[in-house]
């Protein structure tokens, strides 16, 4: 970046400009955060793209290779199967409680 360019770092939501004198931890951005980069559009000097030089990019470590995530089938235990069967049987039984009674008609329905 050009030293004369007016740039800043921020996170969002809500948009919060970061103090460049603080560490990421001091700014409350640890253990993880997405930090955005911006320019003061009203500044005298606004650099053209690319904003970061090839020299800076050459100093970055290679991007880590992520192993593909494969879903493992979930096999319920015998105890889980038994509980699921009991719950299904309980749902199948008619409810003999107070909610099984028919609801009375409101007064407005009377002739």
C-alpha positions as CSV (number, residue, x, y, z in Angstrom):
1,X,0.0,0.0,0.0
2,X,1.1,3.5,-0.6
3,X,2.0,5.2,2.7
4,X,-0.1,8.2,1.8
5,X,-3.3,6.2,1.2
6,X,-5.9,6.5,4.0
7,X,-6.9,2.9,4.8
8,X,-8.4,1.1,7.7
9,X,-9.5,-2.3,9.0
10,X,-13.0,-3.0,10.2
11,X,-15.3,-5.8,11.2
12,X,-19.1,-6.0,10.9
13,X,-21.9,-6.1,11.9
14,X,-22.1,-3.5,13.2
15,X,-19.3,-1.7,11.3
16,X,-16.5,-1.1,13.8
17,X,-13.2,0.5,12.8
18,X,-10.3,-1.3,14.4
19,X,-7.5,0.5,16.3
20,X,-4.3,-0.4,14.4
21,X,-2.3,0.0,17.6
22,X,-4.2,-2.9,19.2
23,X,-3.6,-6.6,18.7
24,X,-6.4,-8.9,17.3
25,X,-6.9,-10.2,20.9
26,X,-7.1,-6.7,22.4
27,X,-9.7,-5.9,19.7
28,X,-11.8,-8.9,20.8
29,X,-11.3,-10.7,17.5
30,X,-9.8,-14.0,18.9
31,X,-10.1,-16.9,18.4
32,X,-11.5,-16.1,14.9
33,X,-12.8,-13.1,12.9
34,X,-13.3,-11.9,9.4
35,X,-11.6,-8.5,9.1
36,X,-12.3,-6.2,6.2
37,X,-10.1,-3.7,4.5
38,X,-11.3,-0.3,3.4
39,X,-10.2,3.1,2.1
40,X,-11.3,6.6,2.9
41,X,-12.8,7.5,-0.4
42,X,-12.6,11.2,0.3
43,X,-8.8,11.0,0.9
44,X,-6.4,12.7,-1.5
45,X,-4.9,9.3,-2.6
46,X,-6.9,6.2,-3.3
47,X,-4.7,3.5,-4.7
48,X,-5.7,1.4,-7.7
49,X,-6.0,-2.4,-7.6
50,X,-4.2,-4.6,-6.7
51,X,-4.1,-3.1,-3.2
52,X,-1.5,-5.5,-1.9
53,X,1.8,-5.9,-3.7
54,X,3.1,-9.2,-5.1
55,X,6.0,-8.9,-2.7
56,X,3.7,-9.0,0.3
57,X,1.7,-12.0,-1.2
58,X,5.0,-13.9,-1.8
59,X,5.7,-13.8,2.0
60,X,2.4,-15.5,2.9
61,X,2.5,-19.2,3.7
62,X,0.8,-21.6,1.3
63,X,-2.9,-22.0,1.8
64,X,-3.6,-25.1,3.9
65,X,-5.1,-28.1,2.2
66,X,-8.3,-29.2,3.8
67,X,-9.1,-32.8,3.9
68,X,-12.6,-33.6,2.5
69,X,-15.1,-34.2,5.2
70,X,-17.0,-37.5,4.7
71,X,-20.2,-38.1,6.5
72,X,-20.1,-41.2,8.7
73,X,-23.3,-43.2,8.9
74,X,-24.9,-42.9,12.3
75,X,-25.8,-46.3,13.7
76,X,-28.0,-46.1,16.8
77,X,-27.2,-48.2,19.8
78,X,-29.6,-50.9,21.0
79,X,-30.7,-48.6,23.9
80,X,-31.4,-45.7,21.5
81,X,-33.5,-48.0,19.3
82,X,-35.5,-49.2,22.3
83,X,-36.1,-45.6,23.5
84,X,-37.2,-44.6,20.0
85,X,-39.6,-47.5,19.7
86,X,-41.1,-46.7,23.2
87,X,-41.5,-43.1,22.2
88,X,-43.2,-44.0,18.9
89,X,-45.6,-46.4,20.7
90,X,-46.5,-43.7,23.3
91,X,-47.3,-41.3,20.4
92,X,-49.6,-43.9,18.8
93,X,-51.8,-44.4,21.9
94,X,-54.9,-42.2,22.1
95,X,-54.8,-39.6,24.8
96,X,-57.2,-40.3,27.6
97,X,-56.5,-37.0,29.4
98,X,-58.6,-33.8,29.6
99,X,-57.5,-32.7,26.1
100,X,-59.4,-35.7,24.6
101,X,-62.7,-34.2,25.6
102,X,-64.6,-32.3,22.8
103,X,-64.3,-28.5,23.1
104,X,-67.5,-26.7,24.1
105,X,-68.9,-24.3,21.5
106,X,-68.4,-20.6,22.3
107,X,-71.5,-18.7,23.4
108,X,-71.6,-16.8,20.1
109,X,-72.5,-20.1,18.4
110,X,-75.7,-20.6,20.4
111,X,-78.9,-20.0,18.4
